Each structure stands twice: as structure tokens, then as C-alpha cells.
Amino acid sequence: MSQDGIELDTSLGYLLKEASSALRSAMEAVLRPLGMTITHYSCLELLAQRPGLSNSELARGAFVTRQSMNVLLQALERDGFVSRPEQAPVGKALPTRLTPLGREHLAQATAAVRSVEVRMLSGLTAEQQREALVVLRSMIRSLRDDER
């Protein structure tokens, strides 16, 4: 431990942030040629797994503000990747769905992102990968439990 704080080389928090930054850079690099950002990809992936999510739900899932997600959804709708009803079926939320074009673009992006994850995990055995999932989920749960 350094005199003023933590030793960065052995700080799990710092290493997680460094890993997150490296992952983000690698994902941006493979998504850029597809004309996508990470948020764009995240939105399409969320909609593929959970059709009908609202703007607020998509924003939470993609870790962006509702305003940012609304701007993105307008662009995705204009480009034909998603569709939303003119009026909300219930309340104010407009459920969003992928279009066939959106599914095509998502398939390309998923393959690109998967290649990054495979590269990231290439130095780990299958057992180490399973252990990493358990450890990371535990860290997330511990931090979220403290927020309550």
C-alpha cells in the first residue's frame, strides 16, 4: 500500500476499471466499422432479448440517461432498426421492437462483440471463466446491497 492510499497494481477496483476501459476500447474498435456505438449495440441487444422495453428500461440497461436513449431511439427508428407505436398502448411508455433490418445489424454486431469477448477470455480456462463470473456477480451484488 502506498503512503497516500492504495497500490494501483494490486487494487481490484483499479484493475476492474482498467479491464472495463480495455473492453470498451476493443468493442468500440469492432463496432465502429459497422456504424455502431456501444450504446447502439446495447440497445439492439436488449431489445432482442426483451422485446417491448420502454425508453427508461433501455436507458437503465444500457447505462445511459433517458434523454440519451431517446435521441438514440429516434435515430434507430428513423434508420429503420426499431419500431415504436405512435401512441402508448398503456400509460406513456412506447414499447420498442427490433425490425428485420435491426436484427440483421445486430447479428453482425453480436459476432464482432463476441470476438472481443473470446479474445478477452483466451488466457483463462473454462473453470477460471466460470469462477470469474461468480466473483464478479458477487462483487456487483455486494455493492448494490450496500446502496439500499
C-alpha positions as a Python dict, from the first residue, in 0.01 Angstrom:
ca = {
    (1, 'M'): (0, 0, 0),
    (2, 'S'): (131, 343, -86),
    (3, 'Q'): (161, 610, 183),
    (4, 'D'): (-135, 811, 48),
    (5, 'G'): (-375, 535, -50),
    (6, 'I'): (-391, 214, -244),
    (7, 'E'): (-136, 38, -462),
    (8, 'L'): (-280, 53, -811),
    (9, 'D'): (-110, -267, -930),
    (10, 'T'): (-293, -470, -665),
    (11, 'S'): (-620, -275, -636),
    (12, 'L'): (-907, -488, -766),
    (13, 'G'): (-1119, -177, -820),
    (14, 'Y'): (-848, -12, -1030),
    (15, 'L'): (-786, -331, -1228),
    (16, 'L'): (-1159, -371, -1292),
    (17, 'K'): (-1172, -15, -1422),
    (18, 'E'): (-868, -80, -1643),
    (19, 'A'): (-1027, -402, -1775),
    (20, 'S'): (-1354, -214, -1838),
    (21, 'S'): (-1168, 56, -2030),
    (22, 'A'): (-978, -200, -2240),
    (23, 'L'): (-1301, -388, -2313),
    (24, 'R'): (-1478, -67, -2413),
    (25, 'S'): (-1194, 32, -2648),
    (26, 'A'): (-1189, -311, -2811),
    (27, 'M'): (-1568, -312, -2853),
    (28, 'E'): (-1565, 39, -3000),
    (29, 'A'): (-1298, -71, -3248),
    (30, 'V'): (-1506, -363, -3383),
    (31, 'L'): (-1838, -176, -3380),
    (32, 'R'): (-1712, 142, -3550),
    (33, 'P'): (-1681, -20, -3898),
    (34, 'L'): (-2042, -134, -3860),
    (35, 'G'): (-2151, 225, -3795),
    (36, 'M'): (-2243, 146, -3434),
    (37, 'T'): (-2153, 266, -3088),
    (38, 'I'): (-2157, 50, -2776),
    (39, 'T'): (-2483, 216, -2667),
    (40, 'H'): (-2637, 149, -3009),
    (41, 'Y'): (-2534, -218, -2987),
    (42, 'S'): (-2651, -247, -2624),
    (43, 'C'): (-2991, -108, -2716),
    (44, 'L'): (-3038, -355, -3003),
    (45, 'E'): (-2916, -647, -2789),
    (46, 'L'): (-3153, -554, -2506),
    (47, 'L'): (-3445, -536, -2749),
    (48, 'A'): (-3357, -874, -2899),
    (49, 'Q'): (-3360, -1032, -2555),
    (50, 'R'): (-3653, -833, -2413),
    (51, 'P'): (-3879, -700, -2690),
    (52, 'G'): (-4107, -412, -2597),
    (53, 'L'): (-3882, -238, -2345),
    (54, 'S'): (-3956, 130, -2283),
    (55, 'N'): (-3712, 417, -2324),
    (56, 'S'): (-3649, 423, -1947),
    (57, 'E'): (-3586, 48, -1929),
    (58, 'L'): (-3348, 64, -2225),
    (59, 'A'): (-3162, 358, -2071),
    (60, 'R'): (-3112, 167, -1745),
    (61, 'G'): (-2998, -145, -1929),
    (62, 'A'): (-2751, 47, -2146),
    (63, 'F'): (-2623, 265, -1857),
    (64, 'V'): (-2720, 595, -2021),
    (65, 'T'): (-2964, 874, -1943),
    (66, 'R'): (-3323, 862, -2065),
    (67, 'Q'): (-3252, 1168, -2278),
    (68, 'S'): (-2955, 999, -2448),
    (69, 'M'): (-3159, 686, -2510),
    (70, 'N'): (-3447, 889, -2652),
    (71, 'V'): (-3212, 1055, -2903),
    (72, 'L'): (-3069, 714, -2997),
    (73, 'L'): (-3414, 557, -3033),
    (74, 'Q'): (-3527, 839, -3262),
    (75, 'A'): (-3222, 777, -3483),
    (76, 'L'): (-3270, 398, -3478),
    (77, 'E'): (-3636, 441, -3569),
    (78, 'R'): (-3552, 686, -3850),
    (79, 'D'): (-3292, 440, -3987),
    (80, 'G'): (-3539, 151, -3976),
    (81, 'F'): (-3370, -55, -3699),
    (82, 'V'): (-3655, -29, -3447),
    (83, 'S'): (-4025, 46, -3447),
    (84, 'R'): (-4242, 213, -3185),
    (85, 'P'): (-4617, 269, -3188),
    (86, 'E'): (-4748, 620, -3250),
    (87, 'Q'): (-4931, 608, -2917),
    (88, 'A'): (-4859, 418, -2598),
    (89, 'P'): (-5088, 115, -2558),
    (90, 'V'): (-5087, 173, -2180),
    (91, 'G'): (-4959, 475, -1988),
    (92, 'K'): (-4693, 687, -2157),
    (93, 'A'): (-4425, 425, -2240),
    (94, 'L'): (-4376, 344, -2608),
    (95, 'P'): (-4269, -22, -2633),
    (96, 'T'): (-3982, -59, -2882),
    (97, 'R'): (-3922, -358, -3107),
    (98, 'L'): (-3646, -457, -3347),
    (99, 'T'): (-3725, -458, -3717),
    (100, 'P'): (-3582, -722, -3953),
    (101, 'L'): (-3315, -468, -4054),
    (102, 'G'): (-3233, -412, -3688),
    (103, 'R'): (-3195, -788, -3640),
    (104, 'E'): (-2955, -808, -3936),
    (105, 'H'): (-2736, -531, -3797),
    (106, 'L'): (-2749, -683, -3451),
    (107, 'A'): (-2629, -1019, -3585),
    (108, 'Q'): (-2320, -853, -3734),
    (109, 'A'): (-2253, -656, -3416),
    (110, 'T'): (-2303, -960, -3193),
    (111, 'A'): (-2044, -1156, -3389),
    (112, 'A'): (-1799, -867, -3362),
    (113, 'V'): (-1856, -821, -2988),
    (114, 'R'): (-1836, -1196, -2927),
    (115, 'S'): (-1493, -1199, -3095),
    (116, 'V'): (-1376, -936, -2845),
    (117, 'E'): (-1505, -1138, -2552),
    (118, 'V'): (-1339, -1456, -2684),
    (119, 'R'): (-1010, -1266, -2714),
    (120, 'M'): (-1052, -1123, -2363),
    (121, 'L'): (-1109, -1469, -2214),
    (122, 'S'): (-849, -1652, -2424),
    (123, 'G'): (-599, -1666, -2136),
    (124, 'L'): (-847, -1831, -1898),
    (125, 'T'): (-952, -2193, -1869),
    (126, 'A'): (-1324, -2277, -1874),
    (127, 'E'): (-1311, -2323, -1496),
    (128, 'Q'): (-1144, -1983, -1447),
    (129, 'Q'): (-1411, -1823, -1665),
    (130, 'R'): (-1687, -1977, -1451),
    (131, 'E'): (-1509, -1862, -1133),
    (132, 'A'): (-1470, -1509, -1274),
    (133, 'L'): (-1846, -1492, -1336),
    (134, 'V'): (-1917, -1598, -978),
    (135, 'V'): (-1668, -1348, -835),
    (136, 'L'): (-1789, -1056, -1049),
    (137, 'R'): (-2156, -1126, -972),
    (138, 'S'): (-2070, -1139, -603),
    (139, 'M'): (-1889, -802, -621),
    (140, 'I'): (-2185, -643, -800),
    (141, 'R'): (-2432, -787, -552),
    (142, 'S'): (-2225, -665, -255),
    (143, 'L'): (-2205, -312, -392),
    (144, 'R'): (-2572, -298, -480),
    (145, 'D'): (-2673, -436, -141),
    (146, 'D'): (-2478, -152, 24),
    (147, 'E'): (-2674, 105, -180),
    (148, 'R'): (-3000, 0, -19),
}
